[in-house]
Amino acid sequence: MPAVAPTTALPGLPEPKGPPEADTPAGDAFTLIFTTTPALLRLTVGLVGAVVAVSVRTPPVVPPLLFPATVILASWSVWYARRALRRGFTTPLVSGDVALTSAACLATPVLVAPEVLPGEVSWIAVLASTTVINAQATAPARWSIPAGLLVTAAYAVGAHTAGNPQEAVAHTATLLVQTGIAAAITAVMRRRITRADHAFAKDQRLARQHLIARTARDAERRQNRNLHDTVLATLTVVGLGAGAGPALRERCSADLSTLSALVDRPPANGPVALDTRLRTVLSRLPGLAVTADLAPCTVPVAVAEAVAESVAAALSNVARHAPTAATVLRLTRAGGAVVVEVVDDGPGFEPATVPTHRYGIRESICGRMVSVGGRAQVHSRPGAGTRIRLEWSDVC
């Protein structure tokens, strides 16, 4: 009689398809409830029933048989509960409980006094009801229902042999109803819980797929930003005829160093000086006159890299589109936020007219800041210069 194993699988149903590490919260809750409740119920009925049994010993009860029987039943109840709570319900545990209860029912004539047998309230009647209900909750229906019928038949024979056919019929009917209702309730719960776990597993699978896709998109965006800010920017300069000789060689060398660092640089931990990173950015653009006002400030490594590369992209735009403009780079701390501004008095532009395929502002600046929980604002209009404001809060 296969019973509930001490796992997250639902009793009587196949293991849900999916990875072995998949969570089954509904199944786990079902297993917990349908392990704890039957174990405690059997323990209570076994101990209380033993006390009640020995308190009424009028003939034809045989005390030499009653006392050993109650000791065995009480001891079994304790072991049954302990075993179930520690390891879950197994085939020997459920089978043993059904067999022991059936034997007690058949011994009704020598274990139960005639005056307490009627009314379905004898300790044997309560024990039989507990066993058939527990069997439905702890074993598959193909085994639990025959087990319930076996206990029912044993009780009917025992009560009839004890000389009370009315009690035999009455409680037999009760046991049949209890078996049917308990089996039906358990079956419905198993089906609903299995569906809930399958829905949960599907949701988790979709969430993982979404995370993988989002990670891939983020990696692609980072790659596009890096290419835009190095190789593509240099090619644009070449295409415009603005670069030649030593300056072009220096720019290509700087691009190569930047790309190599993205591959070889080990992950850093702890806060870094943002003002130092920004001075490094300025050193990469020696041909651009920039007035720098950089207050000392430390931020996490990822934030420093995002801000520095965003500033590099902004200054590269100035070098391409307004190389003679007066440019200011400012780093300040406003309240709990770090604020970096790149301001130039160049010809300006209309941000709303920038094509969507252009990466300069949308990804290299705004996208980078969003990726670290910050934000970027671009203020510009034709003839009025450009102001780019980068902001990040929760400064370490």
C-alpha positions as CSV (number, residue, x, y, z in Angstrom):
1,M,0.0,0.0,0.0
2,P,2.1,2.9,-1.2
3,A,1.7,5.9,1.1
4,V,2.9,9.5,1.3
5,A,6.7,9.7,1.0
6,P,8.4,12.4,3.1
7,T,9.0,14.6,0.0
8,T,7.2,17.4,-1.7
9,A,5.4,15.1,-4.1
10,L,1.7,14.8,-3.7
11,P,0.5,11.4,-2.5
12,G,-1.0,9.2,-5.1
13,L,0.0,11.5,-8.0
14,P,3.1,11.5,-10.3
15,E,5.9,13.9,-9.7
16,P,5.3,17.1,-11.6
17,K,7.5,17.3,-14.8
18,G,10.3,19.8,-14.5
19,P,13.7,20.2,-12.9
20,P,14.2,18.3,-9.6
21,E,14.9,21.6,-7.8
22,A,11.6,23.2,-8.8
23,D,9.6,24.6,-5.9
24,T,6.2,23.1,-5.1
25,P,4.9,25.4,-2.3
26,A,1.3,24.1,-2.5
27,G,2.5,20.5,-2.4
28,D,4.8,21.2,0.5
29,A,1.9,22.7,2.4
30,F,-0.3,19.8,1.6
31,T,2.4,17.3,2.8
32,L,2.9,19.3,6.0
33,I,-0.8,19.5,6.9
34,F,-1.6,15.9,5.9
35,T,1.4,14.6,7.9
36,T,0.9,16.6,11.1
37,T,-2.8,16.3,11.4
38,P,-3.1,12.5,11.0
39,A,-0.1,12.0,13.3
40,L,-1.5,14.1,16.1
41,L,-5.0,12.7,15.6
42,R,-3.8,9.1,15.9
43,L,-1.7,10.0,18.9
44,T,-4.6,11.6,20.7
45,V,-7.1,8.9,19.9
46,G,-4.7,6.1,20.9
47,L,-3.8,7.5,24.3
48,V,-7.3,8.7,25.2
49,G,-8.8,5.4,23.9
50,A,-6.4,3.4,26.1
51,V,-7.5,5.2,29.2
52,V,-11.2,4.9,28.3
53,A,-10.8,1.2,27.5
54,V,-9.3,0.2,30.9
55,S,-11.9,2.2,32.8
56,V,-14.8,-0.1,31.7
57,R,-14.0,-3.7,32.3
58,T,-17.4,-5.3,32.9
59,P,-17.9,-8.9,31.4
60,P,-17.5,-10.2,28.8
61,V,-14.3,-7.9,28.7
62,V,-11.3,-10.1,29.4
63,P,-8.8,-8.0,31.4
64,P,-5.8,-10.2,30.7
65,L,-6.4,-9.5,27.0
66,L,-7.6,-5.9,27.4
67,F,-4.5,-4.6,29.2
68,P,-1.9,-5.9,26.7
69,A,-4.1,-4.7,23.8
70,T,-4.3,-1.2,25.2
71,V,-0.6,-1.1,25.9
72,I,0.1,-2.2,22.3
73,L,-2.3,0.3,20.8
74,A,-1.0,3.2,22.9
75,S,2.6,2.4,22.2
76,W,1.8,2.1,18.5
77,S,0.1,5.5,18.5
78,V,3.2,7.1,20.0
79,W,5.5,5.4,17.5
80,Y,3.2,6.1,14.6
81,A,3.0,9.8,15.4
82,R,6.8,10.1,16.0
83,R,7.6,8.2,12.8
84,A,5.2,10.2,10.7
85,L,6.4,13.6,11.9
86,R,10.0,12.7,11.4
87,R,9.9,10.8,8.1
88,G,6.5,11.1,6.7
89,F,4.0,8.4,6.0
90,T,5.3,5.2,4.4
91,T,3.8,1.9,3.3
92,P,4.6,-0.1,6.4
93,L,3.3,2.7,8.7
94,V,-0.2,3.0,7.0
95,S,-0.5,-0.8,6.5
96,G,0.4,-1.4,10.1
97,D,-2.2,1.0,11.4
98,V,-4.9,-0.5,9.2
99,A,-3.9,-4.1,10.3
100,L,-3.7,-3.2,14.0
101,T,-7.1,-1.4,13.9
102,S,-8.8,-4.2,12.1
103,A,-7.5,-6.7,14.6
104,A,-8.8,-4.6,17.5
105,C,-12.2,-4.3,15.8
106,L,-12.4,-8.1,15.4
107,A,-11.6,-8.4,19.1
108,T,-14.5,-6.1,20.1
109,P,-16.3,-8.9,22.0
110,V,-13.5,-9.2,24.6
111,L,-12.3,-5.5,24.6
112,V,-15.5,-3.5,24.8
113,A,-18.2,-3.7,27.4
114,P,-21.7,-4.2,26.0
115,E,-23.1,-1.0,27.8
116,V,-20.7,1.3,25.9
117,L,-20.9,-0.3,22.5
118,P,-24.1,1.2,21.2
119,G,-24.3,4.8,19.9
120,E,-21.0,4.6,17.9
121,V,-19.1,6.2,20.8
122,S,-17.0,3.3,22.1
123,W,-13.2,3.7,21.9
124,I,-13.1,1.0,19.2
125,A,-15.6,3.0,17.1
126,V,-13.5,6.2,17.4
127,L,-10.3,4.3,16.6
128,A,-11.9,2.8,13.5
129,S,-13.1,6.2,12.3
130,T,-9.7,7.7,12.9
131,T,-7.9,5.0,10.9
132,V,-10.2,5.2,7.8
133,I,-9.9,9.0,7.7
134,N,-6.1,8.9,8.1
135,A,-5.8,6.2,5.4
136,Q,-7.6,8.5,2.9
137,A,-5.3,11.4,3.7
138,T,-2.0,9.5,3.7
139,A,-2.3,6.9,0.8
140,P,-3.4,6.9,-2.8
141,A,-7.1,6.3,-3.4
142,R,-6.5,2.9,-5.1
143,W,-5.1,1.7,-1.7
144,S,-6.8,3.9,0.8
145,I,-10.4,3.1,-0.2
146,P,-9.8,-0.7,0.1
147,A,-8.1,-0.1,3.4
148,G,-11.1,1.8,4.7
149,L,-13.4,-1.0,3.5
150,L,-11.3,-3.5,5.3
151,V,-11.5,-1.6,8.6
152,T,-15.2,-1.2,8.1
153,A,-15.8,-4.9,7.5
154,A,-13.7,-5.8,10.6
155,Y,-15.8,-3.4,12.7
156,A,-19.0,-4.8,11.4
157,V,-17.9,-8.4,12.2
158,G,-16.6,-7.5,15.6
159,A,-19.7,-5.5,16.6
160,H,-22.1,-8.2,15.3
161,T,-20.1,-10.9,17.1
162,A,-20.4,-8.9,20.3
163,G,-24.1,-9.3,20.1
164,N,-25.1,-5.8,18.8
165,P,-26.2,-6.0,15.2
166,Q,-27.8,-2.5,15.3
167,E,-24.4,-1.0,16.2
168,A,-22.7,-3.0,13.6
169,V,-25.0,-1.6,10.9
170,A,-25.1,1.9,12.2
171,H,-21.3,2.5,12.6
172,T,-20.6,0.5,9.4
173,A,-22.7,3.0,7.5
174,T,-20.8,5.8,9.3
175,L,-17.4,4.4,8.4
176,L,-18.4,4.0,4.7
177,V,-19.6,7.6,4.6
178,Q,-16.3,8.8,6.3
179,T,-14.3,6.8,3.8
180,G,-16.1,8.2,0.8
181,I,-16.1,11.8,2.0
182,A,-12.4,11.8,3.1
183,A,-11.3,10.2,-0.1
184,A,-13.3,12.7,-2.2
185,I,-12.0,15.7,-0.3
186,T,-8.4,14.5,-0.5
187,A,-8.7,13.8,-4.2
188,V,-10.0,17.3,-4.9
189,M,-7.3,18.9,-2.9
190,R,-4.6,16.9,-4.6
191,R,-5.8,17.9,-8.0
192,R,-6.1,21.6,-7.1
193,I,-2.8,21.6,-5.4
194,T,-1.1,19.9,-8.4
195,R,-2.6,22.5,-10.7
196,A,-1.4,25.3,-8.4
197,D,2.1,23.9,-8.3
198,H,2.2,23.5,-12.1
199,A,1.0,27.1,-12.5
200,F,3.7,28.2,-10.0
201,A,6.4,26.3,-11.9
202,K,5.2,27.8,-15.2
203,D,5.4,31.3,-13.7
204,Q,8.9,30.6,-12.3
205,R,10.0,29.3,-15.7
206,L,8.7,32.3,-17.5
207,A,10.3,34.6,-14.9
208,R,13.7,32.8,-15.5
209,Q,13.3,33.1,-19.3
210,H,12.4,36.8,-18.9
211,L,15.5,37.3,-16.7
212,I,17.7,35.5,-19.2
213,A,16.3,37.6,-22.1
214,R,16.7,40.8,-20.1
215,T,20.3,39.9,-19.2
216,A,21.1,39.2,-22.8
217,R,19.5,42.6,-23.8
218,D,21.5,44.4,-21.2
219,A,24.7,42.7,-22.3
220,E,24.0,43.7,-25.9
221,R,23.3,47.3,-24.9
222,R,26.6,47.4,-22.9
223,Q,28.4,46.1,-25.9
224,N,26.7,48.6,-28.3
225,R,27.6,51.4,-25.9
226,N,31.2,50.4,-25.7
227,L,31.5,50.1,-29.5
228,H,29.7,53.4,-30.0
229,D,31.9,55.3,-27.6
230,T,35.2,53.8,-29.0
231,V,35.4,52.3,-32.5
232,L,32.3,53.8,-34.0
233,A,33.1,57.3,-32.6
234,T,36.6,57.1,-34.1
235,L,35.3,55.9,-37.5
236,T,32.9,58.8,-37.5
237,V,35.8,61.2,-36.9
238,V,37.7,59.5,-39.8
239,G,34.6,59.7,-42.0
240,L,34.2,63.4,-41.4
241,G,37.9,64.0,-42.2
242,A,38.6,65.4,-38.8
243,G,41.3,63.0,-37.7
244,A,44.7,62.3,-39.1
245,G,48.3,61.7,-38.1
246,P,49.4,61.3,-34.5
247,A,46.1,62.4,-33.1
248,L,44.3,59.6,-34.9
249,R,46.9,57.0,-33.8
250,E,46.5,58.2,-30.2
251,R,42.7,57.9,-30.4
252,C,42.9,54.4,-31.8
253,S,45.3,53.4,-29.1
254,A,43.0,54.8,-26.4
255,D,40.1,52.9,-27.9
256,L,42.0,49.7,-28.0
257,S,43.0,50.1,-24.3
258,T,39.5,50.8,-23.3
259,L,38.1,47.7,-25.1
260,S,41.0,45.5,-23.6
261,A,40.2,46.8,-20.2
262,L,36.5,45.7,-20.5
263,V,37.7,42.1,-21.1
264,D,40.6,41.9,-18.8
265,R,39.6,44.1,-15.9
266,P,38.9,42.0,-12.7
267,P,35.8,43.0,-10.8
268,A,36.5,45.6,-8.1
269,N,34.8,45.9,-4.8
270,G,34.1,48.8,-2.5
271,P,33.6,52.6,-3.3
272,V,35.9,54.4,-5.7
273,A,36.7,58.1,-6.2
274,L,34.4,59.4,-8.9
275,D,36.4,62.6,-9.3
276,T,39.5,60.6,-10.1
277,R,37.6,58.6,-12.8
278,L,36.4,61.8,-14.4
279,R,39.9,63.2,-14.6
280,T,40.9,60.0,-16.4
281,V,38.1,60.7,-18.9
282,L,39.4,64.2,-19.5
283,S,42.9,62.8,-20.1
284,R,41.4,60.7,-23.0
285,L,40.3,63.9,-24.7
286,P,43.4,66.1,-24.7
287,G,42.3,68.2,-27.7
288,L,39.1,69.4,-26.0
289,A,39.3,72.4,-23.7
290,V,37.2,71.6,-20.6
291,T,36.9,73.6,-17.4
292,A,36.6,71.0,-14.6
293,D,35.1,71.6,-11.1
294,L,35.2,68.2,-9.4
295,A,34.3,67.9,-5.7
296,P,35.8,64.8,-4.0
297,C,33.2,62.0,-4.1
298,T,33.1,58.3,-3.7
299,V,30.5,55.9,-5.2
300,P,30.3,52.2,-5.9
301,V,32.4,50.9,-8.8
302,A,29.5,50.2,-11.2
303,V,28.1,53.7,-10.6
304,A,31.6,55.3,-11.1
305,E,32.0,53.4,-14.4
306,A,28.5,54.3,-15.7
307,V,28.9,58.0,-14.8
308,A,32.4,58.2,-16.2
309,E,31.5,56.6,-19.5
310,S,28.4,58.7,-19.8
311,V,30.5,61.8,-19.3
312,A,33.0,60.5,-21.9
313,A,30.1,60.0,-24.4
314,A,28.8,63.6,-23.7
315,L,32.3,65.1,-24.2
316,S,32.8,63.1,-27.4
317,N,29.6,64.6,-28.7
318,V,31.0,68.1,-27.9
319,A,34.3,67.2,-29.6
320,R,32.5,66.1,-32.8
321,H,29.8,68.7,-33.0
322,A,31.1,71.8,-31.1
323,P,34.9,71.4,-30.7
324,T,35.4,75.1,-30.1
325,A,32.6,75.5,-27.5
326,A,33.3,76.5,-24.0
327,T,32.7,73.4,-22.0
328,V,32.3,72.9,-18.2
329,L,32.4,69.6,-16.3
330,R,31.0,69.9,-12.8
331,L,30.7,67.2,-10.0
332,T,28.8,68.1,-6.9
333,R,26.8,66.5,-4.1
334,A,23.3,67.8,-3.6
335,G,21.7,66.4,-0.5
336,G,21.9,62.6,-0.8
337,A,22.6,62.6,-4.5
338,V,25.7,62.8,-6.7
339,V,25.2,65.3,-9.6
340,V,27.5,65.5,-12.7
341,E,26.8,68.2,-15.3
342,V,28.4,68.6,-18.8
343,V,27.6,72.1,-20.1
344,D,28.7,73.7,-23.4
345,D,27.7,76.8,-25.3
346,G,27.8,75.1,-28.7
347,P,25.1,75.3,-31.4
348,G,22.7,73.0,-29.5
349,F,20.1,70.7,-31.0
350,E,16.5,69.6,-30.6
351,P,16.6,66.3,-28.5
352,A,13.1,65.2,-29.8
353,T,14.5,65.1,-33.3
354,V,17.3,62.6,-32.6
355,P,16.7,59.4,-34.6
356,T,15.9,56.3,-32.5
357,H,18.8,54.4,-34.0
358,R,21.3,56.9,-32.7
359,Y,23.0,55.5,-29.5
360,G,24.9,58.6,-28.4
361,I,22.3,60.0,-26.0
362,R,19.7,57.2,-25.7
363,E,22.0,54.4,-24.7
364,S,25.5,55.7,-24.1
365,I,24.3,58.3,-21.6
366,C,20.7,57.7,-20.5
367,G,20.8,53.9,-20.8
368,R,24.0,53.7,-18.8
369,M,22.6,55.8,-15.9
370,V,19.3,53.8,-15.8
371,S,21.3,50.6,-15.6
372,V,22.8,51.6,-12.2
373,G,19.6,53.2,-10.8
374,G,20.4,56.7,-11.8
375,R,19.0,59.1,-14.4
376,A,20.1,61.5,-17.1
377,Q,18.5,64.7,-18.3
378,V,19.4,66.4,-21.6
379,H,18.5,70.1,-22.0
380,S,19.2,71.7,-25.3
381,R,17.8,73.7,-28.1
382,P,19.2,75.2,-31.3
383,G,21.4,78.2,-30.6
384,A,21.3,77.8,-26.8
385,G,24.0,75.1,-26.1
386,T,23.5,71.9,-24.3
387,R,23.3,70.8,-20.6
388,I,23.5,67.2,-19.6
389,R,22.8,66.4,-16.0
390,L,23.6,62.9,-14.5
391,E,22.2,62.1,-11.1
392,W,22.6,59.1,-8.8
393,S,21.4,58.8,-5.2
394,D,22.1,56.5,-2.2
395,V,25.7,57.5,-2.1
396,C,28.0,55.0,-0.3
